[in-house]
Amino acid sequence: MGYEAKCRVRVVERGAQREADGTVLLETDELVVRGDARVRVKRADIQRVTRRAGTVTVVVPDVTITLTLDEPAATRWEKKLAEPPKRLIDKLDVKPEAAVLLIGTHDDALRAQLDERTSNVSRANAAKNRDVVFVDVSRPADMTRIARANAAIAENGAIWVVHPKGPNGIADTAIFAKAKELGLTATKVARVSETLTAEKLVRPRVAQTARSRIAV
């Protein structure tokens, strides 16, 4: 999930200037300004970030963006903008050599980063005790896969339900309802790509403790 603020924004783009109140989002790969001063730039293209008297100025090729914030917010934004973008695999909390299960078809970039992070990636139907399970839910019929994922995770494991963004994708409310039905809790949302988003589901700690006591 991105970093967000509402503020006055001035954009100078190829010599033309526009200024308006807007919403600024710092996503994994992009800085996005919404409103009449709208603009979208890649974080990888940011050349310089400066702060002065409650304003933060971001310079990329052909574009200069100035955010008018209060001083504490300006300090936070300067720090966030100066940080290197967090890699998708880290945002998804996949630890080195984690036991991972893939259910369905998944994004090529995600799979490539998984292969870099761990050699223990499975597609086996009978896989158990997985640290992380990625579930592709592209259609309503795919929702049954979440129950399969729940049966495959370890006690402290996590499920990432990956689905298309927008009105043609599975609504997050439907995923939350399915999670509740299965005794799972949604704890995090992550952007996977331009077209995909994901919800993280885990077993509540109380339920984990109860199961551990029964096992003992």
Phi and psi in degrees as GROMACS dihedral restraints (atoms count N, CA, C in turn):
[ dihedral_restraints ]
;  ai    aj    ak    al  type     phi  dphi    fc
    3     4     5     6     1   -82.1    20    10
    4     5     6     7     1   175.9    20    10
    6     7     8     9     1   -98.2    20    10
    7     8     9    10     1   135.0    20    10
    9    10    11    12     1  -136.9    20    10
   10    11    12    13     1   146.5    20    10
   12    13    14    15     1  -152.5    20    10
   13    14    15    16     1   151.3    20    10
   15    16    17    18     1  -108.1    20    10
   16    17    18    19     1   127.0    20    10
   18    19    20    21     1  -163.4    20    10
   19    20    21    22     1   177.4    20    10
   21    22    23    24     1   -80.6    20    10
   22    23    24    25     1   134.5    20    10
   24    25    26    27     1  -128.7    20    10
   25    26    27    28     1   132.5    20    10
   27    28    29    30     1  -116.2    20    10
   28    29    30    31     1   128.6    20    10
   30    31    32    33     1  -120.3    20    10
   31    32    33    34     1   125.3    20    10
   33    34    35    36     1  -112.3    20    10
   34    35    36    37     1   114.4    20    10
   36    37    38    39     1  -128.6    20    10
   37    38    39    40     1   113.9    20    10
   39    40    41    42     1    50.7    20    10
   40    41    42    43     1    43.2    20    10
   42    43    44    45     1    88.4    20    10
   43    44    45    46     1   -16.1    20    10
   45    46    47    48     1   -93.8    20    10
   46    47    48    49     1   138.8    20    10
   48    49    50    51     1  -117.0    20    10
   49    50    51    52     1   141.3    20    10
   51    52    53    54     1  -141.4    20    10
   52    53    54    55     1   145.9    20    10
   54    55    56    57     1  -142.2    20    10
   55    56    57    58     1   136.7    20    10
   57    58    59    60     1  -167.9    20    10
   58    59    60    61     1   164.0    20    10
   60    61    62    63     1   -71.9    20    10
   61    62    63    64     1   141.4    20    10
   63    64    65    66     1  -158.6    20    10
   64    65    66    67     1   176.7    20    10
   66    67    68    69     1  -107.4    20    10
   67    68    69    70     1   128.2    20    10
   69    70    71    72     1  -110.5    20    10
   70    71    72    73     1   129.6    20    10
   72    73    74    75     1  -122.3    20    10
   73    74    75    76     1   129.4    20    10
   75    76    77    78     1  -104.6    20    10
   76    77    78    79     1   101.8    20    10
   78    79    80    81     1   -92.7    20    10
   79    80    81    82     1   179.4    20    10
   81    82    83    84     1   -56.4    20    10
   82    83    84    85     1   -43.8    20    10
   84    85    86    87     1  -112.3    20    10
   85    86    87    88     1   -11.5    20    10
   87    88    89    90     1  -139.7    20    10
   88    89    90    91     1   155.4    20    10
   90    91    92    93     1  -107.1    20    10
   91    92    93    94     1   122.8    20    10
   93    94    95    96     1  -121.6    20    10
   94    95    96    97     1   130.9    20    10
   96    97    98    99     1  -113.2    20    10
   97    98    99   100     1   124.5    20    10
   99   100   101   102     1  -108.4    20    10
  100   101   102   103     1   146.3    20    10
  102   103   104   105     1   120.7    20    10
  103   104   105   106     1  -165.1    20    10
  105   106   107   108     1   -68.7    20    10
  106   107   108   109     1   -19.2    20    10
  108   109   110   111     1   -99.0    20    10
  109   110   111   112     1    25.7    20    10
  111   112   113   114     1   -55.9    20    10
  112   113   114   115     1   141.2    20    10
  114   115   116   117     1  -163.0    20    10
  115   116   117   118     1   157.7    20    10
  117   118   119   120     1  -140.2    20    10
  118   119   120   121     1   122.6    20    10
  120   121   122   123     1  -130.5    20    10
  121   122   123   124     1   152.0    20    10
  123   124   125   126     1   -79.5    20    10
  124   125   126   127     1   137.6    20    10
  126   127   128   129     1   -61.6    20    10
  127   128   129   130     1   -33.0    20    10
  129   130   131   132     1   -64.7    20    10
  130   131   132   133     1   -20.0    20    10
  132   133   134   135     1   -90.5    20    10
  133   134   135   136     1    -5.8    20    10
  135   136   137   138     1   -66.2    20    10
  136   137   138   139     1   123.9    20    10
  138   139   140   141     1   -97.5    20    10
  139   140   141   142     1   -32.3    20    10
  141   142   143   144     1  -156.6    20    10
  142   143   144   145     1   143.3    20    10
  144   145   146   147     1  -130.0    20    10
  145   146   147   148     1   125.2    20    10
  147   148   149   150     1  -129.9    20    10
  148   149   150   151     1   154.7    20    10
  150   151   152   153     1  -129.9    20    10
  151   152   153   154     1   138.4    20    10
  153   154   155   156     1  -157.1    20    10
  154   155   156   157     1   123.5    20    10
  156   157   158   159     1    49.4    20    10
  157   158   159   160     1    48.6    20    10
  159   160   161   162     1    82.2    20    10
  160   161   162   163     1     7.1    20    10
  162   163   164   165     1  -117.3    20    10
  163   164   165   166     1   150.3    20    10
  165   166   167   168     1  -124.1    20    10
  166   167   168   169     1   129.7    20    10
  168   169   170   171     1  -115.2    20    10
  169   170   171   172     1   130.3    20    10
  171   172   173   174     1  -116.3    20    10
  172   173   174   175     1   127.0    20    10
  174   175   176   177     1  -114.6    20    10
  175   176   177   178     1   124.9    20    10
  177   178   179   180     1  -129.5    20    10
  178   179   180   181     1   168.1    20    10
  180   181   182   183     1   -55.5    20    10
  181   182   183   184     1   124.3    20    10
  183   184   185   186     1    74.0    20    10
  184   185   186   187     1    -3.4    20    10
  186   187   188   189     1  -138.0    20    10
  187   188   189   190     1   135.3    20    10
  189   190   191   192     1  -124.9    20    10
  190   191   192   193     1   126.6    20    10
  192   193   194   195     1  -117.2    20    10
  193   194   195   196     1   126.7    20    10
  195   196   197   198     1  -118.1    20    10
  196   197   198   199     1   123.6    20    10
  198   199   200   201     1  -104.2    20    10
  199   200   201   202     1   125.6    20    10
  201   202   203   204     1   -97.2    20    10
  202   203   204   205     1   109.3    20    10
  204   205   206   207     1  -128.4    20    10
  205   206   207   208     1   173.2    20    10
  207   208   209   210     1   -79.2    20    10
  208   209   210   211     1   166.8    20    10
  210   211   212   213     1   -61.4    20    10
  211   212   213   214     1   -45.5    20    10
  213   214   215   216     1   -59.8    20    10
  214   215   216   217     1   -41.4    20    10
  216   217   218   219     1   -67.1    20    10
  217   218   219   220     1   -38.2    20    10
  219   220   221   222     1   -62.3    20    10
  220   221   222   223     1   -39.8    20    10
  222   223   224   225     1   -62.9    20    10
  223   224   225   226     1   -43.3    20    10
  225   226   227   228     1   -64.7    20    10
  226   227   228   229     1   -43.7    20    10
  228   229   230   231     1   -67.7    20    10
  229   230   231   232     1   -38.7    20    10
  231   232   233   234     1   -59.0    20    10
  232   233   234   235     1   -44.8    20    10
  234   235   236   237     1   -64.5    20    10
  235   236   237   238     1   -45.3    20    10
  237   238   239   240     1   -63.2    20    10
  238   239   240   241     1   -43.5    20    10
  240   241   242   243     1   -67.7    20    10
  241   242   243   244     1   -29.4    20    10
  243   244   245   246     1   -79.9    20    10
  244   245   246   247     1   -18.0    20    10
  246   247   248   249     1   -71.0    20    10
  247   248   249   250     1   144.3    20    10
  249   250   251   252     1   -66.4    20    10
  250   251   252   253     1   144.9    20    10
  252   253   254   255     1   -57.3    20    10
  253   254   255   256     1   138.6    20    10
  255   256   257   258     1   -73.7    20    10
  256   257   258   259     1   132.7    20    10
  258   259   260   261     1   -67.8    20    10
  259   260   261   262     1   149.9    20    10
  261   262   263   264     1   -55.3    20    10
  262   263   264   265     1   -44.2    20    10
  264   265   266   267     1   -62.2    20    10
  265   266   267   268     1   -33.1    20    10
  267   268   269   270     1   -76.5    20    10
  268   269   270   271     1   -37.5    20    10
  270   271   272   273     1   -62.5    20    10
  271   272   273   274     1   -29.6    20    10
  273   274   275   276     1   -90.5    20    10
  274   275   276   277     1     6.8    20    10
  276   277   278   279     1    61.3    20    10
  277   278   279   280     1    34.3    20    10
  279   280   281   282     1   -90.4    20    10
  280   281   282   283     1   116.6    20    10
  282   283   284   285     1   -82.8    20    10
  283   284   285   286     1   158.2    20    10
  285   286   287   288     1   -55.4    20    10
  286   287   288   289     1   133.3    20    10
  288   289   290   291     1    59.1    20    10
  289   290   291   292     1    26.5    20    10
  291   292   293   294     1   -63.9    20    10
  292   293   294   295     1   148.9    20    10
  294   295   296   297     1   -83.4    20    10
  295   296   297   298     1   115.6    20    10
  297   298   299   300     1  -120.1    20    10
  298   299   300   301     1   141.7    20    10
  300   301   302   303     1  -121.5    20    10
  301   302   303   304     1   133.6    20    10
  303   304   305   306     1  -108.4    20    10
  304   305   306   307     1   126.8    20    10
  306   307   308   309     1  -118.7    20    10
  307   308   309   310     1   117.7    20    10
  309   310   311   312     1    92.7    20    10
  310   311   312   313     1  -169.1    20    10
  312   313   314   315     1   -96.1    20    10
  313   314   315   316     1   136.2    20    10
  315   316   317   318     1  -128.5    20    10
  316   317   318   319     1   159.2    20    10
  318   319   320   321     1   -54.2    20    10
  319   320   321   322     1   137.1    20    10
  321   322   323   324     1   -61.8    20    10
  322   323   324   325     1   -40.3    20    10
  324   325   326   327     1   -65.6    20    10
  325   326   327   328     1   -39.7    20    10
  327   328   329   330     1   -62.6    20    10
  328   329   330   331     1   -46.3    20    10
  330   331   332   333     1   -64.1    20    10
  331   332   333   334     1   -37.1    20    10
  333   334   335   336     1   -64.9    20    10
  334   335   336   337     1   -42.1    20    10
  336   337   338   339     1   -70.1    20    10
  337   338   339   340     1   -33.7    20    10
  339   340   341   342     1   -62.8    20    10
  340   341   342   343     1   -42.8    20    10
  342   343   344   345     1   -64.4    20    10
  343   344   345   346     1   -31.4    20    10
  345   346   347   348     1   -71.1    20    10
  346   347   348   349     1   -35.6    20    10
  348   349   350   351     1   -84.4    20    10
  349   350   351   352     1   -34.8    20    10
  351   352   353   354     1  -148.8    20    10
  352   353   354   355     1   145.3    20    10
  354   355   356   357     1   -94.2    20    10
  355   356   357   358     1     0.2    20    10
  357   358   359   360     1  -106.0    20    10
  358   359   360   361     1    65.9    20    10
  360   361   362   363     1  -113.3    20    10
  361   362   363   364     1   127.1    20    10
  363   364   365   366     1  -125.7    20    10
  364   365   366   367     1   155.8    20    10
  366   367   368   369     1  -122.1    20    10
  367   368   369   370     1    10.0    20    10
  369   370   371   372     1   -66.8    20    10
  370   371   372   373     1   135.0    20    10
  372   373   374   375     1   -61.8    20    10
  373   374   375   376     1   -30.6    20    10
  375   376   377   378     1   -95.0    20    10
  376   377   378   379     1     9.5    20    10
  378   379   380   381     1   -61.6    20    10
  379   380   381   382     1   137.4    20    10
  381   382   383   384     1  -132.9    20    10
  382   383   384   385     1   168.1    20    10
  384   385   386   387     1    53.3    20    10
  385   386   387   388     1    41.3    20    10
  387   388   389   390     1   -82.1    20    10
  388   389   390   391     1   137.9    20    10
  390   391   392   393     1   -70.5    20    10
  391   392   393   394     1   -38.3    20    10
  393   394   395   396     1  -140.2    20    10
  394   395   396   397     1   135.9    20    10
  396   397   398   399     1  -123.1    20    10
  397   398   399   400     1   127.0    20    10
  399   400   401   402     1  -102.0    20    10
  400   401   402   403     1   123.9    20    10
  402   403   404   405     1  -115.6    20    10
  403   404   405   406     1   121.9    20    10
  405   406   407   408     1   -84.4    20    10
  406   407   408   409     1   115.2    20    10
  408   409   410   411     1  -121.1    20    10
  409   410   411   412     1    88.2    20    10
  411   412   413   414     1   -96.6    20    10
  412   413   414   415     1   -22.3    20    10
  414   415   416   417     1  -134.5    20    10
  415   416   417   418     1   159.3    20    10
  417   418   419   420     1   -53.9    20    10
  418   419   420   421     1   -35.7    20    10
  420   421   422   423     1   -64.3    20    10
  421   422   423   424     1   -22.3    20    10
  423   424   425   426     1   -76.1    20    10
  424   425   426   427     1   -10.7    20    10
  426   427   428   429     1   -60.9    20    10
  427   428   429   430     1   -25.3    20    10
  429   430   431   432     1   -65.5    20    10
  430   431   432   433     1   -19.2    20    10
  432   433   434   435     1   -65.4    20    10
  433   434   435   436     1   -24.6    20    10
  435   436   437   438     1   -65.4    20    10
  436   437   438   439     1   -37.9    20    10
  438   439   440   441     1   -64.3    20    10
  439   440   441   442     1   -39.8    20    10
  441   442   443   444     1   -62.7    20    10
  442   443   444   445     1   -41.0    20    10
  444   445   446   447     1   -63.8    20    10
  445   446   447   448     1   -39.5    20    10
  447   448   449   450     1   -62.1    20    10
  448   449   450   451     1   -35.7    20    10
  450   451   452   453     1   -74.2    20    10
  451   452   453   454     1   -17.0    20    10
  453   454   455   456     1   -98.0    20    10
  454   455   456   457     1   -17.1    20    10
  456   457   458   459     1   -81.2    20    10
  457   458   459   460     1   151.9    20    10
  459   460   461   462     1   -70.5    20    10
  460   461   462   463     1   170.3    20    10
  462   463   464   465     1   -55.0    20    10
  463   464   465   466     1   -40.0    20    10
  465   466   467   468     1  -102.6    20    10
  466   467   468   469     1    19.8    20    10
  468   469   470   471     1   -78.3    20    10
  469   470   471   472     1   175.0    20    10
  471   472   473   474     1  -137.0    20    10
  472   473   474   475     1   151.3    20    10
  474   475   476   477     1  -115.7    20    10
  475   476   477   478     1   130.8    20    10
  477   478   479   480     1  -107.8    20    10
  478   479   480   481     1   115.9    20    10
  480   481   482   483     1   -92.5    20    10
  481   482   483   484     1   109.2    20    10
  483   484   485   486     1   -98.7    20    10
  484   485   486   487     1   127.5    20    10
  486   487   488   489     1  -149.3    20    10
  487   488   489   490     1   158.9    20    10
  489   490   491   492     1   -66.3    20    10
  490   491   492   493     1   146.3    20    10
  492   493   494   495     1   -77.1    20    10
  493   494   495   496     1   165.1    20    10
  495   496   497   498     1    89.2    20    10
  496   497   498   499     1   178.9    20    10
  498   499   500   501     1   -66.0    20    10
  499   500   501   502     1   -20.9    20    10
  501   502   503   504     1   -90.0    20    10
  502   503   504   505     1    -4.2    20    10
  504   505   506   507     1   -92.2    20    10
  505   506   507   508     1   175.0    20    10
  507   508   509   510     1   -72.2    20    10
  508   509   510   511     1   129.2    20    10
  510   511   512   513     1   -67.8    20    10
  511   512   513   514     1   143.1    20    10
  513   514   515   516     1   -63.0    20    10
  514   515   516   517     1   -29.5    20    10
  516   517   518   519     1   -62.8    20    10
  517   518   519   520     1   -35.3    20    10
  519   520   521   522     1   -67.3    20    10
  520   521   522   523     1   -37.7    20    10
  522   523   524   525     1   -67.9    20    10
  523   524   525   526     1   -42.0    20    10
  525   526   527   528     1   -62.7    20    10
  526   527   528   529     1   -39.1    20    10
  528   529   530   531     1   -65.4    20    10
  529   530   531   532     1   -41.0    20    10
  531   532   533   534     1   -66.3    20    10
  532   533   534   535     1   -39.9    20    10
  534   535   536   537     1   -60.2    20    10
  535   536   537   538     1   -45.5    20    10
  537   538   539   540     1   -60.7    20    10
  538   539   540   541     1   -41.8    20    10
  540   541   542   543     1   -59.5    20    10
  541   542   543   544     1   -34.3    20    10
  543   544   545   546     1   -93.5    20    10
  544   545   546   547     1     3.5    20    10
  546   547   548   549     1    76.8    20    10
  547   548   549   550     1    26.0    20    10
  549   550   551   552     1  -106.2    20    10
  550   551   552   553     1   160.1    20    10
  552   553   554   555     1  -123.0    20    10
  553   554   555   556     1   134.3    20    10
  555   556   557   558     1   -83.8    20    10
  556   557   558   559     1   127.5    20    10
  558   559   560   561     1  -120.7    20    10
  559   560   561   562     1   -15.1    20    10
  561   562   563   564     1  -160.8    20    10
  562   563   564   565     1   150.3    20    10
  564   565   566   567     1  -122.5    20    10
  565   566   567   568     1   139.6    20    10
  567   568   569   570     1  -138.2    20    10
  568   569   570   571     1   143.3    20    10
  570   571   572   573     1   -83.2    20    10
  571   572   573   574     1   122.9    20    10
  573   574   575   576     1   -92.8    20    10
  574   575   576   577     1   -41.3    20    10
  576   577   578   579     1  -159.5    20    10
  577   578   579   580     1  -172.7    20    10
  579   580   581   582     1   -59.7    20    10
  580   581   582   583     1   -30.5    20    10
  582   583   584   585     1  -113.2    20    10
  583   584   585   586     1    -8.2    20    10
  585   586   587   588     1  -122.7    20    10
  586   587   588   589     1   143.3    20    10
  588   589   590   591     1  -129.9    20    10
  589   590   591   592     1   170.4    20    10
  591   592   593   594     1  -150.3    20    10
  592   593   594   595     1   145.3    20    10
  594   595   596   597     1  -111.1    20    10
  595   596   597   598     1   137.9    20    10
  597   598   599   600     1   -95.7    20    10
  598   599   600   601     1   126.7    20    10
  600   601   602   603     1  -116.9    20    10
  601   602   603   604     1   136.5    20    10
  603   604   605   606     1  -136.6    20    10
  604   605   606   607     1   163.8    20    10
  606   607   608   609     1   -80.9    20    10
  607   608   609   610     1   133.7    20    10
  609   610   611   612     1   -57.5    20    10
  610   611   612   613     1   146.9    20    10
  612   613   614   615     1   -61.2    20    10
  613   614   615   616     1   -35.3    20    10
  615   616   617   618     1   -61.5    20    10
  616   617   618   619     1   -43.6    20    10
  618   619   620   621     1   -66.8    20    10
  619   620   621   622     1   -38.6    20    10
  621   622   623   624     1   -61.7    20    10
  622   623   624   625     1   -43.5    20    10
  624   625   626   627     1   -63.0    20    10
  625   626   627   628     1   -42.3    20    10
  627   628   629   630     1   -62.8    20    10
  628   629   630   631     1   -42.3    20    10
  630   631   632   633     1   -66.3    20    10
  631   632   633   634     1   -37.7    20    10
  633   634   635   636     1   -63.8    20    10
  634   635   636   637     1   -41.0    20    10
  636   637   638   639     1   -66.1    20    10
  637   638   639   640     1   -38.4    20    10
  639   640   641   642     1   -63.8    20    10
  640   641   642   643     1   -42.6    20    10
  642   643   644   645     1   -63.3    20    10
  643   644   645   646     1   -36.5    20    10
